[in-house]
Amino acid sequence: MFSNSPGKKKSSYPNEKFKKSPGSRGQRKSSYPTEKSPKSSNSRDEIKSPSPPEKLQKVLARAGLESRRQIETWIQDGRVQINQHTATIGERVSTNDEIRVDGHKISLSRLSEPPRKILCYHKPVGEVCTRHDPDGRTTVFEQLPRPKQGRWINVGRLDLTTAGLLLLTTDGELAHRLMHPSYNIEREYAVRILGEVDKAMLKRLHNGVQLDDGMARFKQIIDAGGVGANHWYHVILNEGRNHEVRRLWESQGVTVSRLMRIRFGPVFLPKGLRMGEYVDLDEQSQQALLQLVGLNVPPPSTHSMPQSSERPQNSSRPTKKRTASKRR
């Protein structure tokens, strides 16, 4: 149920140099994969025959427009058209169909199989997980590099006052599955509590507490120590409801003075990754995520980075991205 030691957890990341957020390279402009002018007949992008029909929301999610759930909302709102008629959820499309989102023509032939990218970002307090904030607050998307194809989709959200691990991907289908409650993916948080916590309270939080949106509980509560009025715990849940960690603790009359996500499924927040920095998820961790949600795992790359905890010798510094200081 809960224990007196957080134990040791190792990240599966290779010893890669972390990238500072470029800040000015945000994603304020539309990044729909719009149609480009046709190429010559010998172009590799030319599609000679239509692909087998697939569900519209699945195709657009795989193309990296958004998560499948968000695309379903677009369809319900009438923002998506197929061959000049308003689309409905569940319609099937192929590369021969003309698809528009908000009037923008989408090129499915170019993006039906885009390269999958996954980023691990250390979100600081004070950033929001929306693309455009009406109050002018900094968004996580402003801090990230622009992908060559598709756009970043955040896997779940961290609220304004929560820091820690945020995964982002260009694969909408992957994002959809990672967020879907049916997969029961663990999230682990480090939480600092102000107030007296006793064994009876911990037992209630483990067994289940009635919140406004139903029963909620911690799968595991680990005492991580502390001095004075503040005490640290690591808590694990299998879902990501709104402010769930805070609401559970506050239902017991104590205050959450600090909250940080340190793990999502098999992926840990890398040691040495500072707030506001990001790193490409290594191949081993990507494969673990794909296996977790039943997606095809690509064969290992012969040029993948070593999985050793030691920094490889003569490792080159990225040329186009600013890097932080070396890991300690």
Secondary structure, 3 states (H helix, E strand, C coil): CEECCCCCCCCCCCCCCCEECCCCCCCCCCCCCECCCCCCCCCCCCCCCCCCCEEHHHHHHHCCCCCHHHHHHHHHCCCEEECCEECCCCCEECCCCCEEECCEEECHHHHCCCCCCEEEEEECCCCECCCCCCCCCCEHHHHCCCCCCCCCEECCCCCCCCEEEEEEECCHHHHHHHHCHHHCCCEEEEEEEECCCCHHHHHHHHHCEEECCEEECCCEEEEEECCCCEEEEEEEECCCCCCHHHHHHHCCCCEEEEEEEEEECCEECCCCCCCCEEEECCHHHHHHHHHHCCCCCCCCCCCCCCCCCCCCCCCCCCCCCCECCCCC
